[in-house]
């Protein structure tokens, strides 16, 4: 949270090569030293290191990693550190920026996937794998997708499994992750086999890793995509538009659709100015619904959320059935703080998927560089309790579930926006005080796995 996460989101989404990244040491004594450095820092920095995993179990995990260093590969060592950090149990104590140097992390598989309600689908790929595009991935490296997901969960720091699913497209494109967790086997330069179902047939695609720079260049010239962005009938002018925040008026629906994709001031407008512009428009126009979309908001400075939250509280639409927040697995960090505030202080109805984080969470991670491997682990420094102190939820669950299917992706349909626009509040239902919303019935639900 705070301003740190603006930088982190940008780094995580970068796709270019990192030629200036220092090469990690391949001396196993250095690996052991970096493990000790990391664990000492975790004990010093984290405000409640053992809130999920007790000291005895964590100490044993460190001892096990020390024993394994003598025989494991660099990839296995890196993923062992990932697993140690994941034991802490918060999504901010992990590795950001992601490894970009060392075998397996300096190459990419030229195939792009995403997780939908109906499974993992190939959304784009380099020309040699064009026949996989649009298909459903049913196995990687001979492992069914349910097994792949189960394998990855202990390695990726998270408060709920949706955050792991959010990163699967990146994981599936990096040989380091697949080999380091045992999903892929053989040499790091060997192809990884993706088994894909398409048009009633199943076919294996052996995808060969490429250097990051080569893959980046080929993405511009030879990649095949599942949908033609130029021909998608976007639901609003803000769909497909890369802006940190803005809004549009859907006059026929008497609704305002606003995107809040980054908790950070832009070079063109501050969040406060955006909030002022948004709520002045609502006050002066016939608006029955306000829909705020934070599905793609990975965080930023949570102090900047206040003008929007205050505007929601004061607005004429802060009543059941008129104020909506669209959430998803990418809703994280300062955006999760925003959602927790909206839940506690307003009558907002949540639509979409569960959030990628928990209402009460550890954040404001401090970054370090391990001296020998040059990895950059992060450790949380602050506990943010923006929901009830008794709230143990791992996410905020949507009151109106609206999962995205692959067919939605292909056509550009926005199921969550559609659900908010047609929603009608129960006229006889008695509204509960906002500070008790965390206990509402919808929060007892479970989300189905896409496998």
Secondary structure, DSSP 8 states (H G I E B T S, - for coil): -TTHHHHHHHHHH--S--TTS------HHHHHHHHHHHHHHHHHH-TTTTSSS-HHHHHHHHHHHHHHTTT--HHHHHHHHHHHHHTT--TTSEESS---SSTTTSEEESEEEEEETTEEEEEEEEGGGGGGTT-EEEEETTEEHHHHHHHHHTTS--SSHHHHHHHHHHHTT-HHHHHHTTSS-S-TTS-EEEEEEETTEEEEEEE-EEEHHHHHHHHHHTEEESS-GGG---SSTTTT---SEEEEEEGGGTEEEEEE--BS--SS--HHHHHHHHHHHHHHS--SEEEEE-TT---B-GGGGHHHHHHHHHSTT-STTTEEEEE-TT--THHHHHHHHHHHHS--EEEES--SS-SEEEE--EE---TTT---EEE--EEEE-S-TT---SS---SEE----HHHHHHT--HHHHHHHH----TT-----GGGGGGSGGGG-------
